Amino acid sequence: MLSPNPPTKRAMNADQFLALAEALRSYARHSGRDINASNLFVHAMLMRAIQSDRPTPPQRAEKREAA
């Protein structure tokens, strides 16, 4: 039986992020595009990955008592 949930992909590691950033900068240089835009894009994706990778803080005692 197939799962109703799509399979999840593994997160990119640091080497993959650096390779992506270098590829985007290279593309930007060769195509005459803004290198800062590619840097900002990679930065935004890295920050999203860091935010989603953080463990959630434990719930406060009063919230658990209300449930």
Backbone as CSV, one residue per row, in Angstrom:
resi,resn,N_x,N_y,N_z,CA_x,CA_y,CA_z,C_x,C_y,C_z
1,MET,0.843,-1.182,0.000,0.000,0.000,0.000,0.889,1.246,0.000
2,LEU,0.544,2.183,-0.824,1.304,3.418,-0.898,0.897,4.366,0.221
3,SER,1.879,5.069,0.735,1.617,6.034,1.794,0.917,7.259,1.208
4,PRO,-0.063,7.827,1.926,-0.719,9.048,1.433,0.189,10.268,1.548
5,ASN,1.241,10.164,2.349,2.175,11.282,2.528,3.327,11.143,1.551
6,PRO,3.702,12.239,0.893,4.841,12.154,-0.033,6.128,11.891,0.745
7,PRO,7.068,11.191,0.150,8.325,10.949,0.858,9.070,12.257,1.075
8,THR,9.721,12.364,2.204,10.461,13.589,2.493,11.886,13.445,1.993
9,LYS,12.448,14.559,1.584,13.825,14.576,1.109,14.733,14.971,2.262
10,ARG,15.942,14.467,2.228,16.909,14.843,3.245,17.310,16.301,3.050
11,ALA,17.585,16.957,4.149,18.004,18.356,4.092,19.394,18.451,3.466
12,MET,19.653,19.587,2.860,20.972,19.825,2.274,21.998,19.994,3.388
13,ASN,23.196,19.484,3.154,24.253,19.708,4.132,25.027,20.976,3.748
14,ALA,26.000,21.341,4.575,26.730,22.597,4.355,27.451,22.605,3.012
15,ASP,28.055,21.487,2.643,28.762,21.425,1.362,27.819,21.660,0.185
16,GLN,26.615,21.126,0.284,25.637,21.311,-0.786,25.173,22.762,-0.861
17,PHE,24.979,23.411,0.295,24.607,24.823,0.285,25.705,25.669,-0.337
18,LEU,26.950,25.380,0.020,28.067,26.144,-0.547,28.181,25.919,-2.051
19,ALA,27.966,24.687,-2.496,28.015,24.393,-3.933,26.890,25.129,-4.664
20,LEU,25.700,25.156,-4.072,24.580,25.883,-4.676,24.903,27.374,-4.770
21,ALA,25.435,27.932,-3.698,25.770,29.356,-3.702,26.802,29.662,-4.786
22,GLU,27.820,28.823,-4.906,28.855,29.057,-5.916,28.283,28.916,-7.328
23,ALA,27.417,27.940,-7.539,26.803,27.764,-8.856,25.941,28.972,-9.223
24,LEU,25.184,29.486,-8.267,24.341,30.658,-8.542,25.187,31.904,-8.803
25,ARG,26.276,32.072,-8.048,27.159,33.219,-8.292,27.806,33.119,-9.667
26,SER,28.231,31.925,-10.027,28.847,31.721,-11.340,27.849,32.027,-12.453
27,TYR,26.622,31.534,-12.302,25.586,31.805,-13.294,25.319,33.308,-13.392
28,ALA,25.262,33.971,-12.228,24.993,35.411,-12.223,26.111,36.174,-12.933
29,ARG,27.356,35.794,-12.667,28.488,36.477,-13.313,28.436,36.305,-14.828
30,HIS,28.172,35.095,-15.293,28.185,34.816,-16.731,26.972,35.375,-17.467
31,SER,25.871,35.553,-16.753,24.666,36.038,-17.424,24.437,37.536,-17.210
32,GLY,25.322,38.175,-16.449,25.170,39.614,-16.219,24.118,39.950,-15.185
33,ARG,23.740,38.986,-14.394,22.732,39.232,-13.352,23.400,39.669,-12.056
34,ASP,22.591,40.091,-11.113,23.071,40.602,-9.835,23.547,39.455,-8.941
35,ILE,24.823,39.472,-8.566,25.375,38.433,-7.693,24.761,38.523,-6.304
36,ASN,24.456,39.741,-5.850,23.850,39.898,-4.524,22.502,39.190,-4.433
37,ALA,21.750,39.168,-5.517,20.449,38.494,-5.503,20.632,36.994,-5.288
38,SER,21.645,36.415,-5.925,21.871,34.984,-5.715,22.334,34.721,-4.291
39,ASN,23.161,35.598,-3.748,23.593,35.443,-2.357,22.417,35.548,-1.394
40,LEU,21.527,36.502,-1.648,20.355,36.665,-0.782,19.432,35.451,-0.855
41,PHE,19.285,34.887,-2.048,18.444,33.707,-2.199,19.001,32.538,-1.389
42,VAL,20.298,32.279,-1.527,20.908,31.169,-0.791,20.828,31.424,0.715
43,HIS,21.045,32.669,1.113,20.949,33.013,2.536,19.543,32.746,3.061
44,ALA,18.540,33.158,2.305,17.149,32.945,2.736,16.832,31.451,2.865
45,MET,17.310,30.658,1.912,17.063,29.215,1.975,17.797,28.581,3.152
46,LEU,19.003,29.022,3.420,19.760,28.502,4.551,19.077,28.864,5.864
47,MET,18.596,30.087,5.978,17.906,30.500,7.205,16.618,29.718,7.405
48,ARG,15.898,29.429,6.324,14.696,28.589,6.443,15.049,27.195,6.939
49,ALA,16.125,26.656,6.411,16.551,25.317,6.824,16.943,25.308,8.299
50,ILE,17.642,26.350,8.725,18.047,26.428,10.131,16.822,26.557,11.021
51,GLN,15.869,27.400,10.635,14.666,27.596,11.441,13.849,26.317,11.552
52,SER,13.725,25.576,10.453,12.915,24.357,10.493,13.643,23.213,11.184
53,ASP,14.953,23.336,11.328,15.749,22.288,11.963,15.829,22.439,13.474
54,ARG,15.451,23.598,13.981,15.515,23.842,15.424,14.453,23.013,16.141
55,PRO,14.805,22.444,17.283,13.783,21.720,18.047,12.775,22.702,18.638
56,THR,11.565,22.269,18.758,10.542,23.138,19.337,10.726,23.181,20.841
57,PRO,10.521,24.338,21.460,10.681,24.416,22.914,9.590,23.613,23.612
58,PRO,9.879,23.099,24.795,8.853,22.336,25.511,7.663,23.222,25.852
59,GLN,6.515,22.612,25.830,5.313,23.387,26.141,5.296,23.753,27.614
60,ARG,4.702,24.874,27.899,4.619,25.331,29.269,3.628,24.475,30.048
61,ALA,3.838,24.377,31.343,3.030,23.501,32.189,1.546,23.873,32.135
62,GLU,1.227,25.169,32.103,-0.187,25.554,32.094,-0.892,25.137,30.811
63,LYS,-0.172,25.095,29.696,-0.793,24.641,28.453,-1.099,23.157,28.522
64,ARG,-0.203,22.384,29.125,-0.438,20.950,29.240,-1.587,20.658,30.199
65,GLU,-1.719,21.450,31.257,-2.795,21.238,32.214,-4.149,21.557,31.591
66,ALA,-4.205,22.507,30.668,-5.462,22.896,30.048,-5.976,21.810,29.104
67,ALA,-5.101,20.980,28.595,-5.496,19.946,27.623,-6.129,18.754,28.242
